[in-house]
Each structure stands twice: as structure tokens, then as C-alpha cells.
């Protein structure tokens, strides 16, 4: 079965957020961390920018993700 019925059968709770609520969305906080790093590197050409993006994403650790999820009021798994 697919769609909402599959979620009900799996005992998954679906939570709908406001149209724009970055304070409740852990991914927004992660992107903020990545963008802060990219601003600090000030890479302006393609090759350094790609390298900076790879490094910025690599700097997002499992504890970072866990903390971002918890800071939004969700229980971390």
C-alpha cells in the first residue's frame, strides 16, 4: 500500500508545519551552517567554490544533525 494509508499502517505520525517555519525545520539550520562556512571561505571561482561546498558538507557531523533535530523540538533517533 502507498500514500497516507501506508503511513498509518506503519504507525508513523505525520506533522504538518506552517508554510514557512525554518525554526521547526532541521534542514534549514544545517544549510545555515553550510552557508556560514561558504561565506567564510569567500570562494569566487568554480573550482574553489566546488571544493568549499564539498568541505562544508563534510563538516556537518552526525552530532550536528542530532543537535539540529533536537533544537527543533523533535526527538532524535
ABEGO torsion letter per residue (X at the ends): XBEAAAAAAAGBBBBBBBABBAAABAAAAAAAAAAAAAAAAGBABAAAAAAAAAAAAAABBAAAAAAAAAAAGBBBX
